[in-house]
Amino acid sequence: MAVLLAGAGIFVSFYLKTLNPRLKARVVQALSERFDADVDLKTLEVSLFPQPEVRGEGLRIRHRGWNDAHPLIAIGRFRATTDFLTLAATRNRVTLVNLEGLEIHMPPRGSTGPKPSSKSNRGATQLRFSIQTIVANGTFLEIEPKVKGKTPLQFDIQELTVHSVGPGQALKFVAKLVNAKPPGLIDSTGYFGPWERDDPRSTPVSGDYTFQNANLGVFKGISGTLSSVGEYHGQLQHIEVNGKTDVPDFSLQPKGDPVRLTTQFHSIVDGTNGDTVLDPVDATFLQSEFICRGGVVHLDGPPGKTVSLFAVPKHARIEDILKLVIGGKTPVMTGAVDFRTKIEIPPGKERVIDKLKLDGTFMLRQAFFSSPKVQQRLNALSERARGISKHEADNDSVPTATAASDFRVRFKLNRGVATFSQISFHVPAARVDLAGTYNLGSEKVDMNGKFAMQATLSDTQSGVKHWLLKPFDAMFKKNGSGFEVPLEIKGTKDQPEVGTTIFHKKMQIH
């Protein structure tokens, strides 16, 4: 009996002395086979009481045959809770793993090692341990760009919990990510995997997210607080996202008034570089709704993403657009608008309004100018065009026209200056064609064009002036109109000066 006890004691002593290296070898082999990788584990120690626990430091996993600068996975320290049967190698079950200093560096496929086989290796090897829960708060994820020299995509994962880690399974995760711009936390739950060891970018991912109270003020020139919810699915390099956003106080600084901006969108995101295709985005503010298609991608040139969209309205009001862009209690004009435009916002530190580029057209079937001075001048043009003299108009002997119809504009916006290659509209019995610029910052207007009307020059006057001007009617008839003269608009949007030149003399139209 004594011999048996002594033998048992020697066996237990030997078993405990060799437990650490044997378990370390099991862990290294399991990870090596799972990731097809070279695995280095600095230390691993086992404690048995009050329950079996494994602690380790300095874990590095490098994809076999890949020579990139960073290991695929690096872990500073880890602690795993297990049971005696797992330690005895009769089963492989781990209850909880805590990871500290987890860093994941994903290289571009094929740039640092052999090309992946055409056959998928998803789950080709079996992870020898079934892990119930992994907690890895403070995880850092870096995805190297496919194009050399470009900035890698980086994620700070503040909180990360993974469940049901086992052979050939998708990982169920709960994560809280730090979003850099706009700043805030993204809460997400979903599934990741099974891991594609030869092509990590093809690893499946799906889930849903919420993003609350993000301050848009970090983008110079706009303001508002954004919230967004949605769901996503696909592969890491091709993620389809369906979601919606709500910004109750969106504004373009410094002129625009706050409006509530909501969107519903479908997008395709390359999770390896952040490039996003938007197709479509349904955006609504005030009484207007637009459909936008395009993307947010990195182009050659300065670092950062370029927003490039094409927008068309489902229904829109010109006063809504003016309120968003230039603000003011009273819009310059009102009316339903048909709108087609290319939108581009390049990267850079300038205000959004200063780097915003637009190239498009809009048309209003019937526009009303809310500025009394502008409308008064348009009314005067219409009255003269119908042969109503100023004297007759002042005596209220005729009705006043108040609408400009068939309003058409071709424009470009660059660095805060709108350049109009065409502005044309009708008032009763007259047509105006203009081209020029409008500065969104200074609100200065500089337009030149022509004014054509049905009435002749002499018809615009009464009494003696009518007969004195009669001989000159033929001089001003052009293109089938009774009277055509040059027209210019100077000043500001609130104090416009409308004038013409007749017989080399400049006149103001009042």
C-alpha positions in Angstrom: 0.0 0.0 0.0 2.8 2.4 0.9 4.4 1.6 -2.5 1.2 2.4 -4.3 0.8 5.7 -2.4 4.4 6.6 -3.1 3.9 5.8 -6.8 0.7 7.8 -6.9 2.5 10.8 -5.3 5.3 10.5 -7.8 2.8 10.4 -10.7 0.9 13.4 -9.4 4.1 15.4 -8.9 5.3 14.5 -12.4 1.9 15.3 -13.9 1.7 18.7 -12.2 5.3 19.5 -13.2 4.7 18.7 -16.9 1.1 20.1 -17.0 2.2 23.6 -18.0 4.4 22.6 -21.0 1.9 20.0 -22.2 -1.0 22.4 -22.0 1.0 25.1 -23.7 1.8 22.7 -26.5 -1.9 21.9 -26.9 -2.8 25.6 -27.1 -0.1 26.3 -29.7 -1.0 23.3 -31.8 -4.7 24.2 -31.8 -4.1 27.8 -32.8 -1.5 26.8 -35.4 -3.9 24.5 -37.1 -6.9 26.8 -36.9 -5.2 29.8 -38.4 -2.7 27.9 -40.6 -0.2 30.0 -38.7 3.1 30.2 -36.9 2.3 30.6 -33.2 4.5 32.0 -30.5 3.4 31.9 -26.8 5.8 33.4 -24.3 4.4 32.0 -21.1 1.6 29.8 -19.9 0.8 28.8 -16.3 -2.0 26.7 -14.7 -3.5 27.1 -11.3 -5.9 24.5 -10.0 -7.7 26.1 -7.0 -10.3 27.2 -6.3 -11.0 26.2 -10.0 -8.7 25.4 -12.9 -7.4 28.7 -14.5 -4.9 29.2 -17.3 -2.9 32.4 -17.6 -0.6 33.4 -20.4 1.4 36.3 -21.9 2.9 37.3 -25.2 0.8 35.4 -27.7 1.7 36.1 -31.4 0.0 34.5 -34.4 1.5 34.9 -37.8 -0.1 33.5 -41.0 2.3 30.8 -42.2 4.2 32.0 -45.2 3.2 35.7 -44.9 5.9 38.1 -44.0 4.0 41.3 -43.1 5.4 43.6 -40.4 2.7 42.8 -37.8 1.4 39.5 -36.6 -2.1 38.6 -37.6 -3.1 38.5 -33.9 -1.2 39.7 -30.9 -2.4 39.3 -27.3 -0.6 40.9 -24.3 -2.1 38.8 -21.6 -5.0 36.3 -21.3 -6.8 34.4 -18.6 -9.0 31.3 -19.2 -11.3 29.5 -16.8 -11.7 25.7 -17.5 -12.3 22.4 -15.7 -10.2 19.4 -14.6 -11.4 17.2 -17.5 -10.0 19.7 -20.0 -6.7 19.8 -18.1 -6.6 16.1 -18.3 -7.1 16.2 -22.0 -10.3 14.2 -21.9 -12.3 17.1 -23.3 -11.7 20.6 -24.6 -14.1 23.0 -22.9 -13.2 26.6 -21.8 -15.8 28.6 -19.9 -14.4 32.1 -20.1 -11.4 33.8 -21.7 -10.4 37.3 -20.8 -8.0 39.0 -23.3 -5.9 42.1 -22.6 -4.1 44.1 -25.3 -5.7 42.2 -28.3 -4.5 43.6 -31.6 -5.6 42.3 -35.0 -3.7 43.3 -38.1 -5.2 42.2 -41.4 -2.9 42.4 -44.4 -4.0 42.9 -47.9 -4.8 39.6 -49.6 -2.0 38.1 -51.7 0.4 41.1 -51.1 2.4 39.5 -48.3 2.3 35.8 -49.0 1.1 33.0 -51.3 -2.1 33.4 -53.2 -5.1 31.7 -51.5 -6.2 28.4 -53.0 -9.3 28.4 -55.2 -11.0 26.0 -52.7 -12.4 27.7 -49.6 -10.6 26.9 -46.4 -13.4 28.0 -44.2 -13.3 25.8 -41.1 -10.8 23.4 -42.8 -9.2 22.8 -39.4 -10.9 22.4 -36.1 -10.3 24.6 -33.1 -9.6 22.0 -30.4 -11.1 24.1 -27.7 -14.8 25.0 -27.4 -15.0 28.4 -25.7 -18.2 29.6 -24.3 -17.3 33.3 -23.9 -14.4 35.6 -24.8 -14.2 39.1 -23.3 -11.7 41.4 -25.2 -12.3 45.0 -24.1 -9.9 47.5 -25.6 -9.3 45.6 -28.9 -7.5 47.4 -31.7 -8.2 46.3 -35.3 -6.1 47.5 -38.2 -6.8 46.6 -41.9 -4.0 47.3 -44.3 -4.9 48.9 -47.6 -4.7 47.0 -50.8 -2.8 49.9 -52.4 0.6 50.5 -51.0 1.2 53.8 -49.3 -2.4 54.5 -48.3 -3.5 55.0 -44.7 -4.7 51.8 -43.0 -8.3 51.5 -41.7 -8.3 51.4 -37.9 -11.0 50.6 -35.3 -10.9 51.0 -31.5 -13.3 48.4 -30.1 -14.0 49.7 -26.6 -16.0 46.6 -25.5 -16.1 43.2 -27.2 -17.7 39.9 -26.0 -17.8 36.8 -28.2 -19.9 33.7 -27.5 -19.9 30.1 -28.7 -16.4 29.9 -30.1 -16.0 26.4 -31.6 -15.1 24.3 -34.6 -16.5 25.7 -37.9 -18.9 28.1 -36.1 -19.7 31.7 -36.6 -18.8 33.8 -33.6 -21.7 35.6 -31.9 -20.5 39.0 -30.7 -21.6 42.1 -28.8 -19.4 45.1 -29.4 -19.1 48.8 -28.7 -16.9 50.6 -31.3 -15.4 54.0 -31.0 -16.3 56.0 -34.1 -13.7 58.8 -34.8 -15.7 61.1 -37.1 -18.3 62.0 -36.0 -17.3 61.0 -32.5 -19.5 58.5 -30.7 -20.0 54.8 -29.8 -21.5 52.3 -32.2 -23.3 49.4 -30.4 -23.4 46.3 -32.5 -24.5 42.6 -32.1 -24.1 39.9 -34.7 -22.1 37.0 -36.1 -18.6 36.8 -37.5 -17.2 33.8 -39.4 -16.4 31.0 -39.8 -12.9 32.5 -40.4 -11.5 32.3 -43.9 -7.9 31.6 -43.1 -6.4 32.0 -46.6 -8.5 35.1 -47.3 -9.6 36.8 -44.1 -11.4 39.6 -46.1 -13.9 37.0 -47.3 -15.0 36.1 -43.8 -18.8 36.4 -43.4 -20.2 39.0 -41.1 -23.8 40.0 -40.2 -25.6 41.9 -37.4 -27.3 45.1 -36.5 -26.1 48.5 -35.0 -27.2 51.6 -33.3 -25.3 54.9 -33.3 -26.6 57.7 -31.0 -25.9 61.4 -30.3 -23.0 61.8 -32.8 -21.9 65.5 -33.0 -21.6 66.5 -36.7 -19.9 69.7 -35.6 -16.5 68.0 -36.1 -17.0 68.5 -39.8 -16.2 72.1 -40.3 -19.1 74.0 -41.7 -22.0 71.8 -40.6 -23.7 71.1 -37.3 -26.3 68.7 -35.9 -26.7 65.6 -33.7 -26.9 62.3 -35.7 -28.5 59.0 -34.7 -28.6 55.9 -36.9 -29.9 52.4 -36.7 -29.6 49.5 -39.2 -28.6 46.0 -40.1 -25.8 44.5 -42.2 -24.7 41.3 -43.8 -22.1 40.0 -46.3 -18.4 39.5 -46.3 -15.9 41.8 -44.6 -14.9 43.2 -48.0 -18.5 43.5 -49.2 -21.0 44.4 -46.5 -24.5 45.4 -47.4 -26.1 47.8 -45.0 -29.7 48.9 -44.7 -30.4 51.7 -42.2 -31.8 55.1 -41.4 -30.5 58.3 -39.9 -32.1 61.2 -38.1 -30.5 64.6 -37.5 -33.2 66.9 -35.9 -31.0 70.0 -36.1 -28.9 69.7 -39.3 -27.5 73.0 -40.7 -24.9 74.2 -43.2 -22.8 76.9 -41.5 -22.6 79.9 -41.4 -25.8 80.8 -43.3 -28.1 77.9 -43.4 -31.0 77.5 -40.9 -31.4 74.2 -38.9 -33.7 71.6 -40.5 -34.7 68.1 -39.5 -32.9 65.8 -42.0 -33.8 62.1 -42.1 -32.6 59.4 -44.5 -33.2 55.8 -45.3 -30.4 54.1 -47.2 -28.9 51.0 -48.7 -25.2 50.9 -49.0 -22.3 48.5 -49.8 -19.3 48.9 -47.6 -15.8 47.6 -48.2 -15.0 46.8 -44.5 -11.3 46.6 -45.4 -10.9 50.2 -46.5 -14.1 52.0 -45.6 -15.2 52.8 -49.2 -19.0 53.0 -49.4 -21.4 52.8 -52.3 -24.7 54.5 -51.6 -27.6 53.1 -53.7 -29.9 54.7 -52.8 -30.2 57.3 -50.1 -33.7 58.6 -49.6 -33.3 62.0 -47.8 -36.1 64.2 -46.5 -36.2 67.6 -44.9 -39.0 70.1 -44.5 -41.4 69.5 -47.5 -38.7 68.1 -49.8 -37.5 64.5 -50.5 -34.5 63.6 -52.6 -33.1 60.3 -54.0 -29.3 60.2 -54.0 -26.9 57.7 -55.5 -23.1 57.6 -55.4 -20.4 56.9 -52.9 -17.9 57.9 -50.2 -14.5 56.7 -51.5 -10.8 57.4 -51.3 -9.5 59.0 -54.5 -6.0 59.8 -55.6 -4.8 63.0 -54.0 -5.2 64.3 -50.4 -5.9 61.8 -47.6 -9.5 61.3 -46.7 -12.8 60.3 -48.4 -14.6 62.1 -51.2 -18.4 62.3 -51.1 -19.7 62.0 -54.7 -23.5 61.8 -55.2 -26.1 62.4 -57.9 -29.4 63.8 -56.5 -32.9 64.0 -58.0 -36.1 65.0 -56.2 -39.2 62.9 -55.6 -40.8 66.2 -54.6 -39.1 69.4 -53.5 -39.6 73.1 -52.8 -37.1 75.8 -53.7 -37.8 77.6 -50.4 -36.6 74.4 -48.5 -33.3 74.4 -50.4 -32.7 78.1 -49.9 -33.5 77.7 -46.2 -30.9 74.9 -45.9 -28.2 76.7 -47.9 -28.5 80.4 -47.2 -31.1 80.6 -44.4 -33.1 83.7 -43.5 -36.6 84.2 -42.2 -38.0 84.8 -45.7 -36.8 82.8 -48.7 -35.8 84.6 -51.9 -38.5 82.6 -53.8 -41.1 79.9 -53.3 -42.4 77.1 -55.5 -42.1 73.5 -56.5 -38.7 72.7 -58.0 -37.4 69.9 -60.3 -33.8 69.4 -59.4 -30.9 67.4 -60.9 -27.4 67.9 -59.6 -24.0 66.2 -59.0 -22.7 66.7 -55.5 -19.1 66.5 -54.5 -17.4 67.1 -51.2 -13.7 66.5 -51.3 -11.6 65.9 -48.2 -9.9 68.8 -46.4 -10.1 71.0 -43.4 -12.3 73.8 -45.1 -15.9 74.4 -44.2 -18.2 72.1 -46.0 -19.9 75.0 -47.8 -16.5 76.2 -49.0 -15.5 72.9 -50.5 -18.9 71.8 -51.6 -19.2 71.4 -55.4 -22.5 71.3 -57.3 -23.2 70.9 -61.0 -26.8 70.8 -62.0 -30.0 72.2 -63.2 -33.3 73.1 -61.6 -36.7 74.2 -63.0 -39.7 75.9 -61.4 -43.0 75.9 -63.2 -44.2 78.8 -61.1 -42.1 80.7 -58.7 -43.0 83.6 -56.4 -40.4 86.0 -55.1 -40.9 86.8 -51.5 -38.8 89.9 -51.4 -41.1 92.9 -52.0 -38.4 94.8 -53.9 -37.6 91.9 -56.2 -41.2 91.3 -56.9 -41.9 95.0 -57.4 -39.2 95.0 -60.1 -40.5 91.9 -61.8 -44.0 93.4 -61.8 -42.6 96.5 -63.4 -41.0 94.4 -66.1 -44.3 92.6 -66.8 -46.3 95.8 -66.9 -44.0 97.5 -69.4 -43.9 94.3 -71.4 -47.7 94.4 -71.7 -47.6 98.1 -72.8 -48.7 99.4 -69.4 -46.9 102.7 -68.6 -45.6 103.5 -65.1 -48.3 106.3 -64.9 -51.0 103.8 -65.6 -49.6 101.3 -63.1 -49.3 103.9 -60.4 -53.0 104.7 -60.8 -53.9 101.1 -60.2 -55.8 100.9 -63.4 -54.5 97.4 -64.3 -53.9 94.2 -62.3 -50.4 93.4 -61.2 -48.7 90.1 -62.2 -47.0 88.4 -59.3 -45.6 85.1 -60.8 -42.5 84.2 -62.7 -43.2 80.9 -64.7 -41.1 78.3 -66.4 -38.0 79.3 -64.4 -34.9 77.3 -65.6 -31.4 77.4 -64.2 -28.1 75.8 -65.1 -25.5 76.3 -62.4 -22.2 75.2 -60.8 -21.1 75.8 -57.2 -17.4 75.9 -56.3 -15.7 77.4 -53.2 -18.9 79.2 -52.1 -19.6 80.9 -55.4 -22.5 79.9 -57.6 -21.9 80.4 -61.3 -25.0 80.5 -63.5 -24.6 79.7 -67.2 -28.3 80.0 -67.7 -31.1 81.7 -65.8 -34.3 82.1 -67.8 -37.8 82.8 -66.7 -41.0 84.3 -68.0 -43.2 87.0 -66.5 -46.5 87.8 -68.2 -45.6 89.1 -71.7 -41.8 89.1 -71.1 -38.8 86.8 -71.0 -35.6 87.3 -69.0 -32.3 85.5 -69.8 -29.4 86.0 -67.4 -25.9 84.6 -66.6 -23.6 85.5 -63.7 -22.6 84.7 -60.2 -23.9 84.7 -56.6 -21.5 84.6 -53.6 -23.0 82.6 -50.8 -20.8 84.3 -48.2 -21.1 88.0 -49.2 -24.6 87.4 -50.8 -23.4 89.6 -53.7 -25.3 89.2 -57.0 -23.6 89.9 -60.4 -25.9 89.0 -63.3 -26.1 90.1 -66.9 -28.5 89.2 -69.7 -31.4 90.5 -71.7 -35.0 91.4 -71.3 -37.4 90.8 -74.2 -41.1 91.8 -74.2 -44.1 91.7 -76.4 -44.8 95.4 -76.3 -42.8 97.9 -78.3 -40.7 100.7 -76.7 -43.3 103.3 -77.3 -46.0 101.1 -75.8 -44.3 101.3 -72.4 -44.9 105.0 -72.2 -48.0 107.2 -72.3 -48.8 110.7 -73.5 -46.1 112.7 -75.4 -43.4 110.1 -74.6 -45.3 107.5 -76.4 -45.3 109.5 -79.7 -41.7 110.7 -79.2 -40.5 107.0 -78.9 -42.6 105.7 -81.7 -39.9 106.2 -84.4 -37.4 104.1 -82.4 -39.5 101.0 -82.1 -37.8 99.3 -85.0 -34.4 99.7 -83.4 -35.3 97.6 -80.4 -37.2 94.8 -82.1 -35.3 91.6 -82.1 -36.0 87.9 -82.5 -39.8 88.5 -82.9 -40.0 90.5 -79.7 -41.4 94.0 -79.6 -38.6 95.3 -77.4 -35.3 93.8 -76.3 -32.7 95.4 -74.2 -29.7 94.3 -72.0 -30.4 93.7 -68.4 -28.2 93.6 -65.3 -28.7 92.8 -61.7 -26.2 93.9 -59.1 -26.0 94.4 -55.3 -27.1 91.8 -52.8 -30.0 89.3 -52.6 -31.9 91.7 -50.2 -30.9 94.9 -52.0 -30.8 94.1 -55.7 -30.4 96.8 -58.3 -32.0 96.0 -61.6 -31.0 98.1 -64.6 -30.8 98.4 -68.3 -28.9 100.4 -70.9 -30.8 102.4 -73.6 -29.1 104.8 -76.0 -25.9 104.2 -74.1 -27.5 105.4 -70.9 -27.8 103.2 -67.9 -31.2 103.3 -66.2 -32.5 101.7 -63.0 -35.8 99.8 -63.3 -38.1 100.7 -60.5 
